[in-house]
C-alpha cells in the first residue's frame, strides 16, 4: 500500500490527533496477565512520514510528541490484536478527542494505520527505543 497524498503540517497533526498521532513480524500471544512473552514488533519509536511527530510504543503505553517542540500531542494505550496488527486507543491532547487507530506492521520498519474516521497514515521506525 502506497500513500502519495500531499502532506500538510495540519493534516499530520490532525492525523496524530485523530490517530495519535504514532503495521511482517510475528509475535507471541499474550502471556497470562495480558503481558507479551517477548517484546512485540511495535515496541520502540516511530516517526510520521512527514517528520512532524514521533510516537513511542512501550509496554502498552502510546505517546506522541511534536519533533519541533517536544510537546505531547497524544497519549493512550495499544494492544496487539494479531501477529502483525496493533490497535491504538488514545486521546488527542490538542483536540481533546478519543481516537482509535488500527495499524498493520508491514515490515520491521513500516506501520500503516487507519484511524476510526478513515484517515490513513504511515509510520516508519526511528531507531531503537530507549
C-alpha positions as CSV (number, residue, x, y, z in Angstrom):
1,X,0.0,0.0,0.0
2,X,1.5,3.4,-1.0
3,X,0.4,6.7,0.4
4,X,1.1,9.5,-2.0
5,X,-1.2,12.2,-0.9
6,X,0.4,15.6,-0.2
7,X,1.2,16.0,3.4
8,X,0.4,19.2,5.2
9,X,1.5,20.0,8.7
10,X,-2.1,20.5,9.9
11,X,-3.1,17.2,8.3
12,X,-0.3,15.4,10.0
13,X,-1.1,17.0,13.3
14,X,-4.8,16.1,12.8
15,X,-3.8,12.5,11.9
16,X,-1.8,12.2,15.1
17,X,-4.6,13.8,17.0
18,X,-7.1,11.5,15.2
19,X,-4.8,8.6,15.4
20,X,-2.3,10.0,17.6
21,X,-1.0,10.6,16.3
22,X,2.2,7.2,16.2
23,X,1.7,-2.2,10.9
24,X,5.5,-8.7,8.8
25,X,6.7,-9.6,12.1
26,X,5.4,-12.5,14.2
27,X,4.8,-12.0,17.9
28,X,4.0,-14.4,20.7
29,X,0.4,-14.4,22.1
30,X,-0.2,-12.7,25.4
31,X,1.1,-14.5,28.4
32,X,-1.1,-14.8,31.5
33,X,-2.0,-11.4,32.9
34,X,-2.1,-9.8,29.4
35,X,1.7,-9.3,29.1
36,X,3.5,-10.5,26.0
37,X,6.1,-13.2,26.3
38,X,8.6,-11.1,24.5
39,X,8.7,-7.6,23.0
40,X,6.2,-7.1,20.2
41,X,7.0,-5.7,16.8
42,X,5.6,-2.3,17.5
43,X,7.8,-1.6,20.5
44,X,10.0,1.4,20.0
45,X,9.9,4.8,18.3
46,X,8.1,5.5,15.1
47,X,8.0,8.8,13.1
48,X,5.3,10.0,10.7
49,X,6.5,10.2,7.1
50,X,6.4,14.0,7.2
51,X,8.8,14.2,10.1
52,X,6.4,16.2,12.2
53,X,6.0,13.9,15.2
54,X,7.4,10.8,16.9
55,X,5.3,8.1,18.6
56,X,6.6,5.7,21.2
57,X,5.2,2.3,21.9
58,X,6.4,1.0,25.2
59,X,4.8,-1.8,27.2
60,X,1.2,-1.0,26.2
61,X,1.7,2.8,26.6
62,X,1.5,5.0,23.5
63,X,2.7,8.6,23.4
64,X,3.2,11.0,20.5
65,X,5.3,14.2,20.7
66,X,6.0,17.0,18.2
67,X,9.5,16.9,16.8
68,X,10.0,20.6,16.8
69,X,8.7,21.5,20.3
70,X,8.7,18.2,22.2
71,X,5.2,18.9,23.3
72,X,3.0,15.9,23.9
73,X,0.3,15.6,21.2
74,X,-1.4,12.3,22.1
75,X,-1.3,9.7,24.8
76,X,-3.0,6.4,25.3
77,X,-2.6,2.6,25.1
78,X,-2.1,0.0,22.4
79,X,-2.6,-3.7,22.2
80,X,-1.8,-6.5,19.7
81,X,-4.8,-7.9,18.0
82,X,-2.9,-10.3,15.8
83,X,0.5,-11.3,14.7
84,X,1.1,-8.0,12.9
85,X,-1.9,-5.9,13.9
86,X,-1.9,-3.2,16.6
87,X,-4.9,-1.3,17.9
88,X,-4.2,2.1,19.4
89,X,-6.6,3.9,21.7
90,X,-5.6,7.4,22.6
91,X,-6.6,10.9,23.4
92,X,-5.6,13.8,21.1
93,X,-4.4,16.4,23.6
94,X,-4.7,19.2,21.0
95,X,-8.3,18.4,20.1
96,X,-9.4,16.7,23.3
97,X,-10.8,13.7,21.4
98,X,-10.7,10.0,21.9
99,X,-9.4,8.2,18.9
100,X,-8.8,4.6,17.8
101,X,-6.5,3.5,15.0
102,X,-5.8,0.1,13.6
103,X,-2.3,-0.5,12.3
104,X,-0.6,-3.2,10.2
105,X,3.1,-3.7,10.7
106,X,4.1,-4.4,7.1
107,X,7.8,-4.9,7.8
108,X,10.1,-4.2,10.7
109,X,10.5,-0.5,9.6
110,X,6.9,0.4,8.4
111,X,3.5,0.5,10.0
112,X,0.4,1.5,8.0
113,X,-2.6,2.8,10.0
114,X,-6.2,3.8,9.6
115,X,-8.0,5.8,12.2
116,X,-11.6,5.5,13.1
117,X,-12.6,8.4,10.8
118,X,-10.9,6.6,7.9
119,X,-7.8,8.7,7.5
120,X,-4.7,6.7,6.6
121,X,-1.1,7.3,7.5
122,X,2.2,5.5,7.8
123,X,4.8,5.4,10.5
124,X,8.5,4.5,10.0
125,X,10.8,3.1,12.7
126,X,13.0,5.7,14.2
127,X,15.9,3.9,15.9
128,X,15.8,1.8,19.0
129,X,13.5,2.6,21.8
130,X,15.3,3.7,24.9
